Amino acid sequence: MPEVPTFVIVRPMGRGRRARHRRNRTRARLAATAAACAERRASSVTVEVRLEALDLARAYDGPLRGAPEPALLCAAYAVPEATAPQMLARALERVAARGGCPQTVELGRTVLRTAAPREHADRLLLVLLALEEDAGADIADLYAALERPEQFTIFPPGPRVPEAVTLEDLLRVAPADPPRAEPVCVLRRGVDLVALRKDDWVGAALLRVRPAPGAEARLWRVPFVSADGRNDWTAVLRIFAG
């Protein structure tokens, strides 16, 4: 018996079917994107730093120079065990101050946002450097240097000669609790940053960032006071980690 050919009839897709097909593909893409985002959130910790205000009790820009020009450098690091610290993100925030002091510059803006692997959630550090900008060259140099934390020695202020302290060592120190952070002294390649000449050094602070219960943002008051006392600033930060 001769074989009977089989024909398959494909009907053209109507407008309704095409629209449903597009909607289904869109839903599938959105579901895949949501699943990928959820997986990233589960495997990482988000760190966000908001500069709510800069409180200037005293500020000095030198004789006949006009209003001060505060600049804040911020860098977030993960410090894994037995490996070199990893810089997660860095930022430079310039603050426009007007008029005399005391004054409070209200800002309310996010200056840094990054993600860290969840296995390093208890090993996160935030370094803050404050300078009064003149030429801007020292600020640019320090911004670049933050990528290489091994250049820096950080230690508590005091009369004794400091020993070299690594970021790994600092994790072993009991962290300051909000709202007030403790100031620190900073050397770069063995030279105190007070010796900067192209911009004026004001101060530094180091915070150990830990995920907060209930993913709450924590409010910090971070003081920066220059050695001559002419600059006395407090940064009001809201820091979220979770």
C-alpha positions, -999 to 999 in steps of 0.1 A, spaced: 0 0 0 16 33 -10 26 57 18 2 85 23 20 119 27 14 137 60 9 174 59 12 197 89 -9 229 87 5 258 106 -20 285 111 -7 321 112 -5 335 147 -32 361 152 -28 394 169 -42 380 202 -19 350 202 11 372 194 3 395 222 0 366 247 32 352 234 50 385 240 35 388 275 46 353 284 82 360 272 82 392 292 70 375 323 97 348 319 124 374 316 111 393 346 110 362 367 145 352 357 158 387 366 140 387 399 155 353 407 190 365 399 185 396 420 173 375 449 203 352 446 227 382 446 209 397 477 212 364 495 249 361 488 259 397 495 255 425 520 246 460 508 265 489 524 251 524 519 266 556 534 244 588 534 259 621 544 230 638 562 248 670 572 282 685 579 283 705 611 311 731 610 319 745 645 351 761 631 364 762 595 394 780 581 406 785 545 436 807 552 439 845 551 419 862 524 407 830 508 370 832 515 347 804 525 362 770 534 359 741 510 354 708 529 361 676 511 354 641 525 370 609 511 352 577 519 364 541 512 348 508 521 369 476 525 363 439 530 391 423 550 390 386 543 409 362 566 444 354 554 442 375 523 448 412 514 420 437 521 397 444 492 385 478 484 348 477 476 341 513 467 354 548 472 339 583 469 348 619 471 322 644 484 328 681 482 306 703 505 297 738 496 299 759 528 287 795 528 291 823 553 307 821 587 309 795 614 293 778 633 270 765 605 254 732 596 252 723 559 222 701 554 229 675 526 209 643 529 225 625 500 240 590 494 278 593 489 286 556 487 267 524 479 283 490 474 279 452 480 302 429 499 302 391 499 280 379 528 309 357 542 327 390 549 297 407 566 315 409 599 348 421 584 339 454 568 357 487 575 349 522 564 377 548 562 369 585 562 394 613 555 386 650 558 405 678 541 400 715 534 406 719 497 431 744 483 448 731 451 431 697 451 462 678 443 466 661 477 429 651 476 433 635 442 465 617 453 448 603 484 417 592 464 440 572 441 460 558 471 428 544 488 430 516 462 462 504 479 454 502 517 488 487 524 503 522 520 485 534 551 492 530 589 462 538 611 464 542 648 446 559 677 458 594 686 482 596 715 517 606 726 535 573 720 552 564 687 528 543 667 534 507 657 523 496 622 487 486 623 470 468 594 433 467 586 434 431 597 447 442 631 420 468 634 393 441 630 405 427 663 399 460 681 364 463 697 345 485 672 330 519 682 293 519 685 271 546 670 264 574 673 300 586 679 330 573 660 366 577 673 392 597 654 424 581 642 458 592 630 470 582 595 505 578 580 510 572 544 543 554 536 555 564 570 546 602 566 519 618 587 491 633 566 494 664 587 524 672 565 502 677 534 508 710 517 486 713 486 454 708 506 449 711 544 446 680 565 418 680 590 414 645 603 403 609 598 380 583 613 376 545 609 344 526 615 338 489 616 305 483 598 283 455 609 249 444 596 222 459 618 193 438 633 162 444 612 183 461 584 181 494 603 203 523 592 225 536 620 232 573 627 268 582 633 284 615 644 320 615 630 343 643 643 373 657 624 395 682 642 427 696 627 459 697 649 458 735 651 421 735 660 411 759 632 389 732 616 364 714 638 339 695 618 313 667 625 299 646 597 264 632 604 262 599 586 235 574 582 250 540 575 230 509 563 245 474 562 223 444 555 
